[in-house]
């Protein structure tokens, strides 16, 4: 069984996720904790629930999703996993942050590079790695098939999709990702996005205006 705890951090209202199993091993996905208060909120939950962080994961390297990378790495000394194409995004975050008034600590480099078809193992639980570009060039998502839970980063939101006007973004690529990697899943798969509330594949298939519009041209 895999449990999920979400936090909403930083001025971009980014969703940070903790995934943990019955043995209290946990994964930290996209730590966006920016202030000392947010960092404390994350570590207090981990400490109070007796969790043992195993891996740090990034879906992509935009600043709002990696503000806590250095803090998590320094605090827990765990391997950092992401896609190879995320590295240039991480390297650009300090310059990018200054444009928006954010002071981003440099992210550590990933210890392990992930690609489509890889698996992230947490005890008896397995997350499949999906290559899901479009919002950014190296974006990946994590799918826990047994519980039908998708951690989608900034690909698919409730009633919306990831923006494509940032470096590495491409609208046709994003729509291909959504149709080929997300809409091939069953309706009851729960999507945990990088911003906003969770949703389901079925709900977005039926009512997401971007998907409905794109479906007409396919």
N, C-alpha and C positions, 0 to 999 in steps of 0.2 A: 504494500500500500504506500502511495506517495502523497504526502500532505503538502499544501501550498500556503505560504504566507506572503502577502503583498504589502509593500510600502509605497507611498507616493512622496517623492523627494524632488528637491531643487525647484528653481523658478519655472522650469518647463513641465512640472507636474508629471515627472517620469515614474513609471512603475518598476520598482525593484522587486525581484522574487527570490524567496527562499524555498527550496524544495527539499523535503526531508523524509526519510523512511522510518520504519518502526524501530530501527536500531539507533536512531537520532543522527545518522550521517546526513550531511546536507550539501546542497549546491547553492551557490550565490550567482544569480543571473542579473547582469546589467546593473551593478551597484551605482546608483545615481546620487548617493548621499554626499551632500556638498558642505553643509555646515557641521560644526561640532555636535550640535543637537541632533542632527540627522544621523551622524555616525554613531552617536551614543544609542539612539533608538534601535539601530540595527544590531549593534553588539549586545545591548541589553536583552533583546529577544533571544539571541543565540545563547547567551549565558543562562538566562532564566529557564530556558527549556532544555538545557544540557545538550545542545547540538554540537556536532563536530564537523566543521566545514571541511570538505574534501576537495572541491574544485571551484574556481572562479570562471564564469562563462560570460562572454560578450556576444550578443547577436550581431552587433555592428559597433563602429567606433565613433559615432557622433557624440558630441561633448556631453549631452544630457544623460547618456547611458554609461559613461565611463568616469564620471567625476569622483567616484569612490574606488576606482581600481587600485590606486596606490595605497589607500588606507586599508583596504581588505587584504592586499598582498602583504603589506607590512605587519598587519595585525595577526594574520593566520598562517602566513608562509605556505600557502597552498599553490598548486600549479594553476596557471592561467591558460585557458583554452579559447581559441577563436579561429577565424578563417585567415588565411595568408593575406588576402586583400584588405583586411581590416587594419593591418599595420600602418599603411600610409594615412588612414583616417585618424588613428591614434596619434601619429606624429604631428598632425596638423591641428590638434585640439587646442593647444595653447594660443596659437595665432587666431584661431577661430573664436575662442572664448573671449579674447580681448575685444573683439568686435561687438560683443553682446554684454560686456561688463562683467564677465565671469573670469575668475582666476583659477584655471585648471592645473592641478598638480600633474606633472608628466606621468603618463601611464607606463607601467613596466611593459616590457615586451612579452608576448605570449611564450609560454613554455612548450605548448603542444599546439600544432596547427590542425584544424579540423577541415574536413571536406564532405561533400555529399556522400551519404552512405555510411559514414563513420557512426560509432555509437559511444555515448557517454554512460559509463556504468556507475551506479550508486548502489552498492550491496547487490540485492536481487532485482533492482529496477534498472531499466534500460531506456535511455532517450535516444531516438534516432536523429541524426543530423541531416537537415535538409538545406541545400543551397538555394537561397531565396532572394536573389538580387532584384534591383529595381528602385528601392528607396536609397540604397547605397550599393556600391559595386561588390562588396564582399559579404553582404548580409546573409546570415544563416538563421534558421529557426530550429527549435527542439521539440520533438513530438514523442510523448509518452503514450505509446499505442495501447497498452493494457488498460489505462484509465481514460483514454480518449481525451487527452489534454495537449494542446498545442501552445507553445510559448513563442509568439510570433514576432517579437520586436516591433518594428514599425512597418510591417507589411499590411496588415489588415486590422481595422478598428471597427467598433460598433458603429455602423452606418457610414463608414468612411474608409479611406485607404491611406497609405503612407505618402507623404509629399515627395515630389520628384524634382524639385527645383534646387536641390542642394548638390554639391559636387558628387558625382557618381550615380546620381539619380537618373532614371529613364522610364518614362511612362509605359511604353509598349512592353519593356522588360518586366516591369512590375505587374502589369496585367497578365502577362504570360505566367509569371510566378503564381499569382492568385488562382488562375484557372487550372494550371497544370499540377500545382503542389497542394493547394488548399481545397479547391472545389471538387477534387477527386475523392476527398474524405467524406465520411458519413455525416448526416445532418446533426447528430448528437455530439460531435466532437466540440469540446469547449476551447475557445480561443482566449488566451491571456495576452493582451497586447501591451505594447510599450507605453501607452497612454490611455486613460479612460477605463471604463468598466469592461469586464469580460463579456463575451458573446458566444454564439455558436455558429458553426458552419451553415446550418440550416437557416438560421435567422438572416445571415448575410446573403445567402443564396436567394432568399425570397424578397428581401427588402433593401439591400444596400444599393443606393442609386448608381454608384459607379459600376458595380457588377451588372446590374440590369441594363445599363446603357451599353456596356461593352458586349454583353451577350447578344445584343441585336445585330452586331456587326460580325459575329463569328459564325 
